[in-house]
């Protein structure tokens, strides 16, 4: 479930054997905990109220798995009245869980930009349109979305994750590719980000010579996002998600299983309230 394009350096005996692919965010642990919760709930099914649905959500690190699941009817038969998710969190100590009222994560939107210039010899830049300085100016200009265009009381992050272009030291690049992510927590802000980015990119190009889709589930039923503490110095579970050294303190898995089971019991008994 959701490997990331990293070469693993966690030191785990079950480390990825595929260079450039690893479970760097705990989604394999999430799958294991949900399977274990299913086993517990199955043993207790005669005493449970209602129906429990287990949602194994793929592709959260990529194109997003929640919305396609919903469109396929995952929340309709049976109808989901309350939904919860659990994600490991190396900022919290093992044995703890965390949650807050209201929004706790951001909307994640991907963007890709291709800058087209005109290649040439590095000794004659006046005969070319260099895409690399244009790309550099674009990266800096996009930061103005957060710094100067959004209410400082609102949340927005603009991150450029990759920049690729050029051929060798004495060739002026004719093309540069950028990829990045927008993160926001306000729908009105989110709705305006693409237009702002397009205006800025177009503006730079004219004078320059040269990112938890669980929210889709929670929009349709009262939802709870749970952070499961996995931080443990002794277990070496101290690195952030998306790090090549990321590892999960397996002692935390029991707490995650108990939390998922407790939610299922409570939701089945009607102990769930909607709202923010």
Wavefront OBJ file of the C-alpha trace (Angstrom):
o trace
v 0.000 0.000 0.000
v 1.500 3.269 -1.185
v 5.248 2.783 -1.481
v 7.209 5.990 -2.042
v 10.098 6.595 -4.491
v 12.880 6.366 -1.881
v 15.681 3.866 -1.320
v 15.198 2.512 2.199
v 17.852 3.062 4.879
v 15.739 2.220 7.940
v 17.791 -0.804 9.007
v 14.667 -2.949 9.385
v 15.181 -6.677 8.725
v 12.171 -6.495 6.388
v 13.483 -3.483 4.473
v 12.432 -3.050 0.879
v 14.425 -5.148 -1.552
v 13.522 -2.845 -4.453
v 15.803 0.197 -4.923
v 13.814 3.399 -5.127
v 10.704 1.991 -3.408
v 9.915 1.826 0.306
v 7.107 2.114 2.819
v 8.185 5.484 4.171
v 4.926 6.660 5.715
v 3.497 3.699 7.632
v 0.787 2.595 5.222
v 1.902 -1.022 5.528
v 1.411 -0.685 9.299
v -2.019 0.865 8.744
v -3.047 -2.127 6.644
v -1.799 -4.554 9.305
v -3.690 -2.746 12.085
v -6.949 -2.666 10.130
v -6.654 -6.385 9.379
v -6.046 -7.086 13.079
v -8.995 -4.869 14.047
v -11.122 -6.889 11.624
v -10.122 -10.089 13.402
v -11.066 -8.632 16.802
v -14.399 -7.321 15.521
v -15.162 -10.621 13.839
v -14.732 -12.426 17.176
v -17.095 -9.910 18.814
v -19.646 -9.656 16.012
v -22.485 -11.130 18.070
v -22.197 -8.331 20.636
v -21.691 -5.444 18.208
v -24.382 -3.034 17.065
v -24.732 -2.043 13.440
v -22.366 -2.940 10.603
v -18.659 -2.184 10.396
v -17.089 -1.456 7.011
v -13.312 -1.612 6.576
v -11.960 0.799 3.965
v -8.498 -0.091 2.667
v -7.684 3.148 0.864
v -4.982 2.876 -1.824
v -3.030 5.573 -3.644
v -3.271 8.227 -0.926
v 0.329 9.248 -1.747
v -0.475 9.524 -5.437
v -3.655 10.185 -7.396
v -5.864 9.593 -4.347
v -7.899 6.538 -3.453
v -10.814 7.925 -1.432
v -12.761 9.627 -4.213
v -12.630 6.676 -6.652
v -13.744 4.390 -3.807
v -16.684 6.680 -3.023
v -17.623 6.897 -6.706
v -17.574 3.095 -6.804
v -20.099 3.012 -3.943
v -17.854 2.198 -0.982
v -19.953 4.404 1.339
v -23.376 3.446 -0.002
v -23.936 -0.277 0.601
v -24.198 -0.295 3.523
v -24.550 3.446 4.052
v -21.686 4.829 6.152
v -22.906 6.884 9.120
v -19.491 7.658 10.627
v -15.933 7.192 9.427
v -12.490 7.285 11.034
v -8.934 6.937 9.828
v -5.699 6.293 11.689
v -2.211 7.385 10.638
v 1.077 6.813 12.450
v 2.786 9.964 13.698
v 6.465 10.020 14.772
v 5.883 13.331 16.586
v 3.790 11.572 19.254
v 5.222 9.093 21.731
v 4.274 5.452 21.401
v 1.194 4.741 23.513
v -0.538 8.027 22.714
v -3.101 9.082 20.127
v -3.958 12.579 18.971
v -6.973 14.316 17.469
v -8.481 17.805 17.402
v -11.839 19.351 16.607
v -12.274 20.830 13.142
v -9.813 20.653 10.250
v -6.537 18.967 11.082
v -5.022 18.296 7.661
v -4.731 20.255 4.466
v -6.082 19.756 0.983
v -3.227 18.516 -1.210
v -3.190 19.585 -4.871
v -0.426 18.684 -7.316
v 0.812 20.939 -10.078
v 3.237 20.607 -12.978
v 4.849 23.413 -14.925
v 6.882 23.130 -18.126
v 8.924 26.183 -19.087
v 9.814 26.398 -22.776
v 12.781 28.479 -23.875
v 15.181 28.382 -26.819
v 18.401 26.430 -26.492
v 21.836 27.489 -27.599
v 25.515 27.683 -26.757
v 26.456 28.737 -23.242
v 28.853 31.320 -24.638
v 26.090 33.134 -26.543
v 23.140 33.573 -24.163
v 21.894 36.594 -26.108
v 20.945 34.294 -28.977
v 18.874 32.001 -26.750
v 16.065 32.053 -24.226
v 17.424 30.285 -21.142
v 14.749 28.211 -19.388
v 16.796 27.693 -16.217
v 16.822 31.287 -14.870
v 13.176 31.513 -15.859
v 12.498 28.413 -13.752
v 14.458 29.891 -10.839
v 12.434 33.092 -11.021
v 9.221 31.071 -11.158
v 10.095 29.106 -8.012
v 10.703 32.307 -6.078
v 7.674 34.117 -7.490
v 5.282 31.300 -6.546
v 6.193 31.804 -2.893
v 4.408 35.162 -3.083
v 1.110 33.276 -3.083
v 1.650 32.436 0.580
v 3.700 35.492 1.491
v 1.682 38.264 -0.124
v -1.593 37.043 -1.633
v -3.328 35.011 1.084
v -4.816 36.282 4.347
v -2.104 35.594 6.970
v -4.778 34.029 9.189
v -5.412 31.409 6.489
v -3.188 28.404 5.890
v -1.441 27.756 2.590
v 1.852 26.130 1.622
v 3.459 26.189 -1.835
v 6.207 23.607 -2.323
v 8.286 22.911 -5.424
v 9.304 19.267 -5.072
v 11.261 18.637 -8.274
v 13.038 20.697 -10.898
v 14.534 18.995 -13.931
v 16.205 20.500 -16.970
v 19.406 21.084 -18.855
v 21.899 18.910 -20.692
v 25.458 19.903 -19.746
v 27.473 22.815 -18.425
v 27.904 24.713 -21.691
v 24.448 24.261 -23.218
v 21.599 26.665 -22.562
v 18.535 24.678 -21.580
v 15.462 24.974 -23.755
v 13.069 23.256 -21.305
v 12.646 22.854 -17.535
v 10.001 20.805 -15.719
v 8.743 21.719 -12.239
v 6.412 19.748 -10.002
v 4.998 20.795 -6.675
v 2.099 20.813 -4.272
v -0.345 23.291 -2.787
v -1.595 22.612 0.746
v -4.582 24.503 2.147
v -7.307 24.149 4.751
v -9.853 26.658 3.453
v -11.954 25.725 0.424
v -12.139 29.309 -0.838
v -8.334 29.578 -0.698
v -7.973 26.219 -2.426
v -10.332 27.233 -5.210
v -8.172 30.245 -6.084
v -4.716 28.664 -5.975
v -4.543 27.414 -9.552
v -5.571 30.760 -11.000
v -3.030 32.584 -8.843
v -0.259 30.193 -9.875
v -1.124 30.501 -13.573
v -1.080 34.296 -13.366
v 2.317 34.281 -11.639
v 3.883 31.761 -14.018
v 2.581 33.649 -17.040
v 3.834 36.908 -15.564
v 7.326 35.532 -14.972
v 7.464 34.069 -18.467
v 6.457 37.361 -20.159
v 9.479 39.492 -19.035
v 12.060 36.781 -18.364
v 14.724 36.015 -20.927
v 15.332 32.775 -20.230
v -0.372 19.012 -1.892
v -5.042 13.407 3.254
v -7.770 12.694 0.713
v -9.607 11.000 3.629
v -11.456 14.335 3.620
v -13.619 13.001 0.784
v -14.933 10.353 3.179
v -15.408 12.906 5.973
v -17.396 15.188 3.654
v -20.020 12.466 3.414
v -20.196 11.262 7.025
v -19.010 12.522 10.419
v -15.291 11.821 10.354
v -12.374 11.477 12.740
v -8.686 11.562 11.820
v -6.564 9.864 14.467
v -2.824 10.327 14.857
v -1.134 7.255 16.318
v 2.057 7.992 18.235
v 5.012 5.867 17.114
v 7.920 7.920 18.442
v 10.377 5.762 20.381
v 14.087 6.403 20.799
v 14.615 2.790 21.846
v 12.968 1.447 18.707
v 14.664 3.988 16.435
v 11.254 5.322 15.437
v 12.294 8.963 15.398
v 12.453 9.891 11.715
v 9.654 11.760 9.934
v 7.466 10.260 7.269
v 8.886 10.278 3.727
v 12.422 9.871 5.122
v 14.622 6.983 3.936
v 15.254 6.229 7.642
v 11.546 6.079 8.527
v 10.532 3.109 10.663
v 7.501 2.265 12.809
v 7.704 1.256 16.474
v 5.681 -1.944 16.272
v 4.722 -1.602 19.946
v 2.339 1.119 18.749
v 0.342 -1.260 16.559
v -1.647 -2.677 19.493
v -2.751 0.840 20.461
v -3.831 1.495 16.887
v -5.829 -1.734 16.739
v -7.548 -0.950 20.042
v -8.384 2.554 18.809
v -9.946 1.309 15.573
v -11.951 -1.337 17.428
v -13.132 1.220 19.991
v -14.345 3.524 17.217
v -16.219 0.683 15.526
v -17.878 -0.292 18.812
v -18.897 3.280 19.592
v -20.100 4.095 16.092
v -22.145 0.912 15.986
v -23.792 1.827 19.278
v -24.699 5.280 17.919
v -22.140 7.139 20.004
v -21.166 9.488 17.148
v -22.142 13.106 16.698
v -21.777 15.170 13.547
v -20.636 18.766 13.218
v -17.195 20.367 13.261
l 1 2 3 4 5 6 7 8 9 10 11 12 13 14 15 16 17 18 19 20 21 22 23 24 25 26 27 28 29 30 31 32 33 34 35 36 37 38 39 40 41 42 43 44 45 46 47 48 49 50 51 52 53 54 55 56 57 58 59 60 61 62 63 64 65 66 67 68 69 70 71 72 73 74 75 76 77 78 79 80 81 82 83 84 85 86 87 88 89 90 91 92 93 94 95 96 97 98 99 100 101 102 103 104 105 106 107 108 109 110 111 112 113 114 115 116 117 118 119 120 121 122 123 124 125 126 127 128 129 130 131 132 133 134 135 136 137 138 139 140 141 142 143 144 145 146 147 148 149 150 151 152 153 154 155 156 157 158 159 160 161 162 163 164 165 166 167 168 169 170 171 172 173 174 175 176 177 178 179 180 181 182 183 184 185 186 187 188 189 190 191 192 193 194 195 196 197 198 199 200 201 202 203 204 205 206 207 208 209 210
l 212 213 214 215 216 217 218 219 220 221 222 223 224 225 226 227 228 229 230 231 232 233 234 235 236 237 238 239 240 241 242 243 244 245 246 247 248 249 250 251 252 253 254 255 256 257 258 259 260 261 262 263 264 265 266 267 268 269 270 271 272 273 274 275 276
